[in-house]
Amino acid sequence: MLKKEDIPIYNLFINPKSLTDLKKNIWSENSVIGKINIDNKKYDIDVMFRGFYVRELNKKSYHIHFYKPKTWKGAKELHLNAEYKDHSLLRNKLSFDFFSEIGVMTPSAEHVFLVLNGKPEGVYLQLESVDEYYFKKRNIPVESIFYAIDGDANFSLISEYDNAPKKSLEMGYEIKYGMDEERLILQEFIFKVNTLLRKEFEQVIGNYIDVEKYLRWLAGVVCTQNFDGFVQNYALCRTGDSGLFEVLPWDYDGTWGRDVHGDIMEFDFVRIDGFNTLSARLLDVPSFRKLYYKILLKILQNQFTVDFMKPRIQELHTLLRPFVLKDPYKKDYIKQFDMEPEFICQYITDRNNYMKNELKKLGLN
């Protein structure tokens, strides 16, 4: 019987032959049949490895797709992230909770303990998929969902990789949900971002994207220093309520003072205005720039502080520690795990001071 201080235990079953086939071709996008037991209820699922470079690690991450029953808690699919390179196992969860606190629509995230074919696989982060079911659960109509899958999702006419004009303004995006005409709306939006003069841009851009929500998202990326989060690892969604695009964060394990490989990222590595074409255009407009710095200053005074974040960090650390000791891939690194809360708090202190000084230089606070 699980106690209140326990995290959920998920029992995943994959035929050994199917599991061997998955491991033989880790880059395959073909799923295999499996079962998962959650809260003493079994679900028939399709399962595959997920992620990019993380597929090469011993502790795999999984993409689960439900088909019998068709959904679980209103979700059609979920992601189980190994968080292997994050010494703390906290950063993704901490980031998503932080984004939610500052007013950004964010997928839910919950730590679980995964058992695969009867053997412990360790602590995982269950991430909610950003799809039509995500919006249905929140009673929000949605017209389209695009995933920013690589650096060409930079809101530019120019490719991030060869500095040449893009062959299509959809480059960098993968459509998750929406009719074909939604692609045209996305292309029109990106074209307008790059071609409108400043005055017209200020008047028109709010017809395409919720500017304040975008600036809140930008502030969140800047605070957490998700280096590649400006040009990929986000969902771009157009909701039916407003007809405007909105950005949701995704994959935030390389944050709070460390990069995606777990190495130290200095607190002043990312500038306070971030980088991508849309951010540059917005912050070039005085009214939008003032709104951004007003949002950022308020976050620096309230949520992005040690006083606000430390209790949340400590609570997560205390919750996970007994399970990290049972994690076959992480139990030998318990000292590093125990050092991370202090490391993250020091990062918050240093990063906060840095950003406040940068704001003073601009004379906008």
N, C-alpha and C positions, 0 to 999 in steps of 0.2 A: 504494500500500500504506500503510495507516494505521500510524503509530508508536504506541508505548505512551502518549505524551503527547498523542495526538490524541483528539478526541471523535468519536463515531459520526456518519457522514453519512447522512441519510435523503433519498432522492430521491422526491418526491411528484409524481404526474402527475394533472392534472385537465383534462378537455377544455376548451379555451379558451372555448367557448360556455357550458359549465356554470359555469365560473369567473366569467364575466361575469354570469350569472344570479344566482350567489351574492352578488356585489358589489352588484347592483341592489337586492336585498332582504336586507340584512345581518341582519335580525331573524328571518328565516325559520328554522323548525325542521325544514325538509325538507332531507334530505341529497342529495348528488349522487354519481354513481359515479366512482371514481378508482382509482389504483394507487399502491402505495408499494413502494419497493425498499429493503430493510434487509439489510445483510450479504450483498449479491449475491443475495438471494432476493426475488421479486416476490409481492405480495399484492394480491388484489382487495379493494377496500374501499368503504364508504360514508363520505363526508366532509362535514362542515359546519363553519361557524364556531362558536366557543364563547365563553362569557363574556357579560358584560352591557355595561357602558360601553366595554370594550376592543374591542368589535366596530366601534366608530366610528373606531378608530385605523388608520393605514395598514398597520402590521404586524399581520396577523390571527393569531388563535389558532385551532387546529383540533381537532375531535373526530373521531377515527378509529374506525371500526367494521369489524372484519375479517369477511369472509364466505367467502373462498376463498384459502388454507385458512381454516378457521373461527376459529383462534386463532393468536396469536404469543406464544411463550414462556409458554403457558398463559393468556394474556390475550385476552379477547374485544374489548376496546376500549382505547384510550389517548388521552391528552390531550397536545397540543403547545401549550404556553404561550409566547407571544411575550415575556412579561416586559418589555414595552416601557417602562412607567413606572418600572421599577426601574433606577436608574442603575448599580447593581452587577451586575445579572442573577443575583445570588447568593441573595437573601433567601428565596425559596421553598425552594430546595434546602437552604440553611443551616438553616431552620426545621424542615423535616422530619427532617433528620439530628439536630438538637437534640432534638426530641420523642422520637425513637427512643432516644437516649442516656439520657433520663430515665425510660424505661420505659413509653412510650405507643405503642400499636400505630399504625403510620403507613404511608401509601402510599410506595412507593419513588419516587425522583426522580433523573433523570439528564439532564445536558445533552447536546444533540445539535446538529448543524448541518443546517439544512433547505435543500434545493434544490427549488424549485417550477418544474416545466416547464422545467428546464434552467438556471434563473436562481437565484442565491443569495438566500435569504430571511433567512439569518442564524442567530444562536444562539437556540435554543429550549430549554425545559425539558420533557422527557417525564415526565408524571405517570401513575402507575398508577391505574387506576380502582378505586374501592371498590365491588365488586360480589361476586356469589357466586363468581366466578373468583378474586378476591383471597383469599378464605378457603379455597377449594379448594387453591390452591397451598401454603398453610400448614397444610393438614390440620386446619383448624378448622371444625367444623360451625357453620352460621349459620342462624338462624330468620328474621331480618328485617334489612333495611337501609333506613334513612330518611335522606334528604338534607335538611339544614336550609337551605332556599333563600331565606328572607328573615327579617326581624326578629321575626316572630311565633313563631319557634322559640326562644322565650325561657323555656320551661318554666312559663309563667304561664297564668292563666285570662283575662288581660286582653290585648288586642291592643296591640302596640308602636306602632301607627300612629294609632289614634283613641281610645285609652284606654277602649274599650268592651269588654264581655264578648265573648269569641270565640264565633263561631257554631258552631265545631267545635274540639275540642282537638287536631285534626290540623293546624290552620292553621299555616303556616310550614314544613310538611314535605311532601316528595314521596317516596312509597315506591319504592324501587329494586328491592327483592326481598322476597318474603314472601307468605304466605297472607293472606286478608282478615281472619282473626281476629287477626293481628298488629296491625292498626290499633286493635282494642279494647284490646289489652295496652298499647299506647302511650297511649291515652286514659286508661286506668286509672292508669297510672304518673303522668301529669301531674296527674290529679285528686288522687291521694294526696299528691303533692309540695305541693299548695296547701291541703289541707284537714286533714291530720293535725296534732294538737297535738305540741308539741316532744318530749315523752317517747315517745309512740307513734311519731312520725316517726323518732326515733333507733333504735327497735327494728325498724321495719318497712321502712324505705327500702332497706336492704341486700338485701331480697328482690327488688328491681327493678333496681338499678344497682350495679355494682362501685364502691363508694365510694372506695377508695384509688386506683384507676385514674382515676376522674373527677377527684380532687384533683390527681393528677399532670398530667393534661391542663390543668386550671385553672392550675396553676403555670406550665406552658409558655406558655399564652396571656398570662399576666401578665408573664412575663419578656420575651417578644418584642413585647408591646404590639400585638397584632392587635386593634384597637379593636372591630371588629364581629364578631370571632371568638367572642364569648360568646353571641351570639344568632343566628348564621347561620354559613355556611362551615364546617360540620362534618358528619360522618356519624354517625348514632346507630344502632348495630348491636346486635342481641341474639344472642349466640352460644349454640349448643346445648350446649357444654361446661358452662356455668354457668347458662344461662337468664337471665343478667343483661345489661342494657344496658351498652354501652361507647361512648365518644366518640373518634372519629378526626379529626384536623385536616385542613383543606382550604383552599387559596388563602391563602397567607401571603406574598404579595409586598409588602404594606404593613406592614412590620415593621422591627425593628432600627433604630429611630430615624426612619423615614419612613412617611408614610401611603400610601394606594393611588394618590395622584396624584404621588408622588415628593417631596412637600413635607416639611419637617422636622416631626417629631412630638416634642415635648419629652419628656425622659426620665421626667418625673413626671406624664405625662398620664393614665395609667391607674393607678388605685389597686390596692393589692396583693391585695385580695379580689375584684377583677373585678366583674362585674355580670351577673346574671340571677337568676331566682327560685330555681332549684335551688341555686346557689352560696350565696345568702343563707340559705336554709333549712339547708343543711349546716353553714355556718360559724356559725350560731346555736347549734349543739349543741357544748358544750365539748369533748367527746371528738373530734369531727370537726375542730373548729378547731385543737386541739393537733396532730392528725395532719397537717393541712394545713401548718401552720407548721414542723413538723418536716421535712416533705418539702421545703418551699420553702427553708429554711435550708441543708439539705444540698445542694440544687442551686446555691444562691448560693456555697457554699464549694467546689464541685467543677466542674460543667459550665458554669454561667453565669459564667465568668471569662475574662479576656483570655488568661491562660495556657493555658486549655483550647481556646478558640475561635480565637485568632489563627492558629495553624498551619493549621487547617482553612480559614479565610478566605483565607489567603495561597495555599494549595494550589489552591483553586478559582479564585482570581484569575489565578494563573500559567497554569493550564490553559486558561482561557477567552480570555486576552488576544489571542493570535494570531487567534482566530476572531472576536472583536469587531472587529478591524481589517478583516475580510472581510464584516462585517455591513453591508449597505447602509443600514440604518436607524440604526445605532449607532456606526459608525466615526468619525463627526465629533464624537462625544462621548467620545472616549477619555480626555480629561483628567478628566472627571467619573468615568469608570469607574476610573481609577487612584487617585482620591481616596477612593473608597468604603471600602476596607479600613480605613483609619485612622479614618474617620467611624464605622464600625460598632464598632470597638474602643473608641472614646471613649464611644459610647452604652452599651456593656456596662459600662464603668467607672462611668459616672454612674448608670445604672439600678441596678446592683448596690449601690452605696453608698446610694442612695435607699431601696431595699427593705430593706436591713439596718437602716437607721435607723427605718423604719416598724415593723419587727419588734421593735426595742428598746422603742419606745413602748408596744407591746402587752404587753411583759413575758412573752412566751411562749417566748423562745429562751434 
